[in-house]
Amino acid sequence: MTQSATAQLSPAAFTPSAMALDDALLARARASLSRLPLDIDRLRPSFIASALTRRCISLGLAQTADYLQFIDNVAPGQGEWQQLLHELTVHDSWFFRHPPSLRCLQYLLSEHFSGSQALHLWSVGCANGEETWTLAMVVAESLRIAGTDRHWRLTGSDLSKVCLQQASAGIYRRSQLQSIDSDLRRRYFRNLDPQRMQVADELRRHAGFTQVDITRGGFADAGVHVAYCQNLLIYLADDARRCALENLAASLVPGGFLLLAPGETRDWLPPGLRRLREGGVELFQRKW
Ligand SMILES: C[S@@+](CC[C@H](N)C(=O)[O-])C[C@H]1O[C@@H](n2cnc3c(N)ncnc32)[C@H](O)[C@@H]1O
């Protein structure tokens, strides 16, 4: 398709049937998308079709075939591949999502890491930052209540660079902050405009965000005291899930903890970890 032809197309010109994937196009799409660090064969055709449709609309392309031709000529890892990766992953998240795990984190902070050493926490598959900033509030509150001042840092990582930008900015609509206790909201967010608030510098100075594919490699900066990885492993095939768990285990300091969401390991225990499952929490500790 020529540039002038694409420029004339508006999103309104699209109909769902125009973007349907027949078997041949689906096979072609899967072949192109196999360059992404995703298990493309596990993705439903309708999910792939919707993602490709959204990218076509964004770029003003009329047909999925045009998009596949376009993306095949973009260098891997570059802008459009990042957008597509974002469209092909699920980013649902909210603040204070799993209270039992957060209470467990509070307990770990007070009982296992009560000394003065610097702490490193890792929010793995952090989506748009809701989880990372939740963890930041839990740590900051634990230290405030204990009356201790110590160094701590929090890394948020995700596959999607689009997510990481949002997470790092820490800007949310007020409606997204409703699950946060009002005192915490006042303490750790500042008003940005009538609709939005931003995470306060007091938390932001402790946090950094980086792109990590947890199935393909570890986290370069290991030495993690608590890795928090929830609602990510469920999207992975068994092999990828095992790689991810091994990478998570390897990132921990001896005695460090891993908190998954309930049921995410399918009872497979990564080497070097012991399971401490209690009270609806999926907790592991790296052996010394
Ligand atoms: C459903 S969200 C969960 C967000 C948050 N952890 C929570 O529980 O609310 C899953 C996140 O995992 C990310 N993700 C998926 N596969 C990944 C991988 N292989 N490595 C790192 N992040 C991944 C997705 O981009 C998405 O943002």
PDBQT file of the ligand as one rigid body, heavy atoms in Angstrom, charges set to zero:
ROOT
HETATM    1  C1  LIG A 301      -1.982  -9.073  33.871  1.00  0.00    +0.000 C 
HETATM    2  S1  LIG A 301      -0.578  -8.076  34.071  1.00  0.00    +0.000 S 
HETATM    3  C2  LIG A 301      -0.295  -8.270  35.817  1.00  0.00    +0.000 C 
HETATM    4  C3  LIG A 301       0.185  -6.978  36.438  1.00  0.00    +0.000 C 
HETATM    5  C4  LIG A 301       0.483  -7.073  37.935  1.00  0.00    +0.000 C 
HETATM    6  N1  LIG A 301       1.580  -7.970  38.184  1.00  0.00    +0.000 N 
HETATM    7  C5  LIG A 301      -0.721  -7.499  38.724  1.00  0.00    +0.000 C 
HETATM    8  O1  LIG A 301      -0.754  -8.604  39.245  1.00  0.00    +0.000 OA
HETATM    9  O2  LIG A 301      -1.672  -6.717  38.813  1.00  0.00    +0.000 OA
HETATM   10  C6  LIG A 301       0.731  -9.086  33.378  1.00  0.00    +0.000 C 
HETATM   11  C7  LIG A 301       1.950  -8.265  32.989  1.00  0.00    +0.000 C 
HETATM   12  O3  LIG A 301       3.020  -9.178  32.717  1.00  0.00    +0.000 OA
HETATM   13  C8  LIG A 301       3.736  -8.692  31.595  1.00  0.00    +0.000 C 
HETATM   14  N2  LIG A 301       4.446  -9.820  30.978  1.00  0.00    +0.000 N 
HETATM   15  C9  LIG A 301       3.923 -10.805  30.223  1.00  0.00    +0.000 A 
HETATM   16  N3  LIG A 301       4.893 -11.654  29.842  1.00  0.00    +0.000 NA
HETATM   17  C10 LIG A 301       6.042 -11.200  30.385  1.00  0.00    +0.000 A 
HETATM   18  C11 LIG A 301       7.384 -11.649  30.369  1.00  0.00    +0.000 A 
HETATM   19  N4  LIG A 301       7.724 -12.750  29.691  1.00  0.00    +0.000 N 
HETATM   20  N5  LIG A 301       8.334 -10.944  31.030  1.00  0.00    +0.000 NA
HETATM   21  C12 LIG A 301       7.973  -9.821  31.705  1.00  0.00    +0.000 A 
HETATM   22  N6  LIG A 301       6.721  -9.332  31.766  1.00  0.00    +0.000 NA
HETATM   23  C13 LIG A 301       5.760 -10.023  31.105  1.00  0.00    +0.000 A 
HETATM   24  C14 LIG A 301       2.678  -8.079  30.694  1.00  0.00    +0.000 C 
HETATM   25  O4  LIG A 301       3.228  -7.146  29.806  1.00  0.00    +0.000 OA
HETATM   26  C15 LIG A 301       1.730  -7.459  31.720  1.00  0.00    +0.000 C 
HETATM   27  O5  LIG A 301       2.022  -6.111  31.955  1.00  0.00    +0.000 OA
ENDROOT
TORSDOF 0
